[in-house]
């Protein structure tokens, strides 16, 4: 085990050194040339922040809209390239920028001094204050951020609001969540007393939800925290210069107000009918992606799991080491980290689409657990079965395929079924990189309707139907195997 640990530590150290070198090495500024050469400008955003960026259903498809999207379209048009939008969690955006998954980040991001250490920013294109959302019933209790002493407030992870709450509301505790929709739900269910939000976002929620009220934050804001800017990778001076030229034209023509008006019209469309039936296509798409990811993950999980189980059982020391190393390493790291590693880490060298990255991570993760299930099944077969098969002239390979594995599968079928059912639920992790599975679509509906609980109930029922249906199907095959025996 000591040798195995040293081998793993050395492997991690080498990879970390390569990644660090790749990220930190200063190249000549070719940021603009790269965009022009590929003909696309890739924008990274977290579309749960109306009116800056949010999702609407247009022509049967989810599309990101909002003020930031209009700004990005203007820059892409001026460059003569096509705008491509990649969706992910807010706290993953800077990682995507630094690893080259996106060319720029537009997500109502403030160009703080801390962020400037790792990101190049454009000039600010919109200024708004920082306010606090509270329940209407509590409106008379709170006046500004000082009113929340010994109270819990909600903030978005990795945001300016989180920094403000921790530095200027020291007597308050914070609840950090990834999505603004989850924060609003926490507010409505009284898990937090208030939610710190950018002014335009707070106004968007109060305009569409009568149960919420916006109060002034009265935070002490420095010059680097009152504006919104576009984030670029370090040493992207040429691309920043072009973006600033477009922003100057936007300001000169007063286009921001027009962009906000367009965003407002989309928000109004979203809230014309907020029934869950109206959004059935969203949930259907989420189910389709969830089933796709689960099915492919299960197929390759069993295929690779069988291989690694055999490697672990191998008498060859190298094969055994490979099998043990893979299984222990994958089982010892969270699936969320694996998804991010495949998408962002490997993405440094190979541009992997979010869906493919999710499929790879889920399949590799499932393989480790399936491998242990299959190994236990093989170990459960009496040695006499193998000896009898070999005495009849079967080779070791033939014995494994024709005698051992069929009996092992029968023994492990319930455990294997459990893994398949878990896979349906665990596949929801891929939503963090923007894959539109059921959890992702749940958030989309929450953002569009300004309702928190109803979409959760719908998703819960759909997950139950999927898992219960699979459970019954697996039980059917189990009965057939027992009957055949």
N, C-alpha and C positions, 0 to 999 in steps of 0.2 A: 504493500500500500504506500510505503514511503516513496518508492520509485515512481509510482503512479501520480502521487501528489506533486512531486518535483517536475514530472513531465507536463502535467496540466498547468502548473504555475509558469513554467518556461514558455509554453505555447501561448498563454494569455499575455505574457510580457512582450513576446515578439510581435503579436498582433497589435497590441496597444501602441508599441513603438512605430509600427508601420502606419497605423491610422493617424497617430499624432503627427508624424512626419508629413503625411499626405495633406492633412488639414492646415498645418502651420507653415509649410514651406511657402515662401513668398514668390509668386510668379509675376511675370509682366502682366499688366492689366489688359486682359483680352475679354473682359466681361461683355462689352458691347458687341465685339466681333463674333463671339460665340452665339449670342442671341440672333444676330443677323444671319449667321451661317446656317443655323438649324431652322430658322424661320418661325420660331415660336418664342413667346415670352411667358414663362411659367410663374403663375401667382400662387402663393401658398396662403391659405386662410382657414379660419374656423367659423363656419357659417351659422353661428348661433347668437349673433350680436346685432340685431336690427337696431337702427336702420343702416349700419355700416355694411354688414354682410349677413344674409339669411337665405333660406331656400324657399322656392315656390314651385308649383307644378305647372309646367308650360308644355303643352302638346304631349301630355302623358309622361313627361320626364322631369326629374328633379333638377332645377337649375339654380345656381348661386346668383343672387341679385343683391343690390344695395349700393350705397354711395361709393364704397371702396372699389366695387366691381366697375362702376362707371369711370372712376379715375384710372383704373388699370387698362380699361378699353381705350381710353384716350391716349395713354402712353404707347400701347401696342399699335394703335392706328398711326401715330406719329412716326413710329419706327418702321412701319410697313410690314409688320409680322402678325401672326395669329396669337390671340390670347388663350392660354390654357390654364385652367384653374384646378389646383389640387387641394382637397379638403382633408383636414386632420385636426386633432386637438390643439388648443392654443399653446399649451406648454411643449408641444412638439415642433412648433413652427421654426424656432431658431435653429434647432438641430437639423431640420430639413434644409434650411438656408446654408448652414455650414458644411453640410455633406453634399451639396449640389443637387438636391432633389427639386429645389425651386430656385428661380432667379431672383425673386423678390417676395417680401411678405407685406400684405396689406390686411391688417386685422385690428384697426383702431389702436395701433401700437404707438405708445409715447416714446420719444427718443431720449430716454433717461441716460444719465452719465454712466450708470452701471452697464447698460446694454451697449453703449457706444464702444466699450472695450472690445467687443467681439463682433459688432455689426456696424456697417456704414449706413447712415440715414440720409434721406433726401431732406429738402426743406419741408417745414410743416405746411400742411394744406388745409387743416381744419383745427379750430380751437374750441374747446368746450370744458366746462367745469366738471367736478366730481361730486355727485350727489349720493343720497342714500334712500333706498326704497324701503318703505314700511307698510304694514297692514293699515288700512284705512281706520280701523278701530283703535289703532295706537297713535294716530296722527298727532293728538294733543300731548302725548307723553314726550315725544322727541322733537328737538329743535335743530340740532346739528350733531356733529360727530362727538362732541363732548357729552352729549346726553346718554351715551351708551356705556357709561361706566359700569363695570361688573356685568355687562350683558355680552351675548355672543352675536357676532356679525358674520355674514357670509361674504366671501371673496372668491374670485376666480383664480385658480392656481397659476402662478407665474406672471400675474398681471400687476400693473401699477397700483390698482386698488388694494391688492394684497400687501404691497409695500407700505402704502399709506396707512392702512389699518394697523399694521404691526409697529409702525414708527410713531404714529400720532394718536393711536387709540390703545395705548399701552395698558390701560386698566380694563380693556375689553378683551375677550377671547375671540378667536377666529375659527370659522369653519371653511376650509378651502376645498372647493370642488372644481371639476374640470369644465363643466358646462354651466352657462348662465341659467338655462332652463331648470337645472337641478337646484340651483340656488334659490330661484323663485319658488320652487316647490317646497324647499326647506323653510322659506319665509311664510308661505301660506299655511304650512302645518306647524308653525311656531317652533321650529327647531332653531331658528335664529330670530333675533329681534329686528334686524335690518340687513339689507344687502347693499354694499358699496358698489356703485355703478357709475360709468361715464354718463354725463348729463343727457346726451342724445338718446342713449340706450334706456335710461330711466324714464325719459319722456315717452319713448315708444311703448313701454310696458304700461304706464299709467293711462295712456291714450286708448289702450285696447283692453284694459282690465280695471273695472270700477272698484275692485276690492283693494287696490294698491294706491299709495300716495307717495309722491316724491318730495323729499325735504332737502334743503341745501346742506351740503357737507361742511362748508366753511373750513376746508383743509388749508393748511399752509402750503401752497403750491409754488415750486420754484419754476424758473423759465423753461426747464427741460421736461416738465411734467404737464404743461397746459396745452400742448399741441399734439397733433397726430401726424405721423410721418411714415414713409415707406422704408422698410428695412432691406438692405442688400448685404451680400457677403463682403467681408473685408477686402480692401484693395480693388473695389469695383468703381473707381472714379469715373470712367468713361460712361458707364451705364447710369450712374447717379446723375451725371451732368445732363444726360438726355432726359431723364425723368424730371429733373428740376426745370428744364426748359418747358416741358409739357405742363407742369404744375403752375409755372408762371403764367402761361396762357389761360389755364383754368381760372386762376385768380383774376386775371385781367378782364375776362369775359363774364365773371360772376357765375361760373357753371356749377359751383358747389350747391347753391340753392336749388338749381334745376335738378341736380342729381338726388338731392334729398327729397324733392317733390316726386321724382320717379320712384324712389324707394317707398315713399308713403303710399303711392298708388298700389304697389305690390302688397304692402302690409294690409291695406284695406281689402284687397282681393282675397288674401288669406283668411281674413276674419269674417267674410260675408257668410260663410257656412262652416262652423267649427265642429259639426257633428263628426263622430268617428267614422260613420258610414261614408261621408263625403271623402274621407282620406283612405278608403279601402285599397286603392292602388298603391299607396305608400307601403302599407303593411304587406300587401301581396309581394311587392318587390323585395321587401326585407326577408320574407319567408323563402323566396326563391334563392336568394344569395346564401341564406343560412343553410338550406338544404344542399346547395351546391358545395359549399365549403365543408360541411359535415360529411357528405358522401365521398368527396375526393380525399378528405383527411382520413376517413375510415379505410378506404381502399389502399392508399399508400401506407397507412399506419399498419395494416395487417401484413402487407407485402414486406415492408422494411422491418417491421417488428419480428417477423419470422426469421429473416436473415440475421438480425442482431441476436435473437435468442439462440440460434444455432452457433453463432460466433462465440457467444458467452459459454456455451456448453462444449465448445471445441477443446480438444486436448492440445491443440497447437497453442503455444504460449502467446504468440503475437496476435492470433485471431481472438483468443480469449481476452487479451488486454484491450483490443479494439472494441469488442462487445461490451465489456465492463465499463470502459471509459465513457463510451457514448451514453449508455443507459444511465449511469450515475450522474454524469454531467447534465444531461437534459432533465432528469427528474429533480436535480438539485437547483434548477433555476426556474423562475416564474415564466409562464407562457407569455405574459405581457412583455417581458424583457426580450424574449426570443423573437417576438414579432417585430419589435423595434430594432433589434440587432439585424435581422434579415433585411428589413426595409431601409434602414438608415446606414447600418454598419457595412453590410455587403454592397449597399447602394453607392458607396464611395467609389467602388471599382466597376460595378455593373448596375445600370439603371433598371431596376426591377419595378414593374407596376405594383400598386398597392394590393390588388387582388391576388396576383401571383405570389407576392411576398407573404400575404396572409395564408395562402394555401400551403406554401412551403413550410412555414413555421408550425402551422397546425398539424401537418402530416408528420413532420419530424418529431414533434412533441408527442403525438399519439403513438408513434412507433416505439418510443422508449417504454411506455406503459404496457403496450401490447406485447412487447418482447418479454417482459417479466411474467405476464399472464401465460404466454405460450410456454415459457421455460418451466413454470410451475406445472403446467399440464403435461409436458414431456417427462418431468421428474416423477409425476404421479403414476406413470405406466410401469408396472413391475418389470424388473430386469429379465425375468423368465420369458417375457414376450419377445424381447429382442434376441435372446439366446435361441429361442425356438425358430424364429425367422431366419437367423443366420445358419442354423443347422439344416434348414431346408434349402440352402443354397442362395438365399437372397443377399445381395451386397449391402453394405452399410447404408448407402443412399437409398436403395430400394426398401430396406427395412424402415427407414425413417419416413419415407413418403407413403408407403402402402400399409404399414402396420402401426407405427407409433403416432404419427400426426393425426390420422382419422380418430383414434381413440382419445388422443389428447384434446382435440377440438370438442368432442362430446363432453369431456369433463370440464372444460373451461368456458363452455358456451354461455352460462349465466354471467360470469365475470366479464367475458368479451362483450356481451350485450350491455352490461353496465357501462363499459368504456364508450360504446357507441352512443348511448343516451347522454352521457356526460359531455361527449364531443359536441352535441347539438347546443348545449348551454355554454360550454367553454369557448366555442367559436366566436362568441360575441366580443371577445377581446380584440378582434381585428378591426372593430369600429374605431379604435384609437388612431389608425392610419388612414381613415376615410373610406373604408370598404362599407358599402351600403347594405349591411346585414340588418336583421330585425331590430337590434338595439340602436343602430344608427338611425333607422327610419323612425323609431320611437322618439328620438330626440328631434328629428325633423318635424314631426307632427306637433310636439310640444312647442317648438319654436314658432311654428306657423299659426297655431290656434291659441297660444298663451294659456293653454290648459296643461296641468301637470299630472293629475291622477288618472284621468280617463285613458290617455295613451298607454300608461303603464298597465292598466287593467287589461286592455286589449292585447298587449304584448304578452302578458302573463298567460292569458287564455290560449293564445296561439302557441306559445312554448309548451303548454300542457298538452295540447292536441298533438303536437309533433312528437313529443316524448312518449305520450301514452300510446299513440298509434304505433310507434316503433317498438315499444315494449310488447304490445300484443303480437306484432309480426314476429319478433324474436321468440316469443313463447310458442307460437305456432310451429316454427322450425324445430324448437327444442322437443316438442311433443312428437314430431315426425321422427326425429333421431332416436328418441326413446322407444318409439313403436317399432322402428326398423331393427333396433337391438333385440 
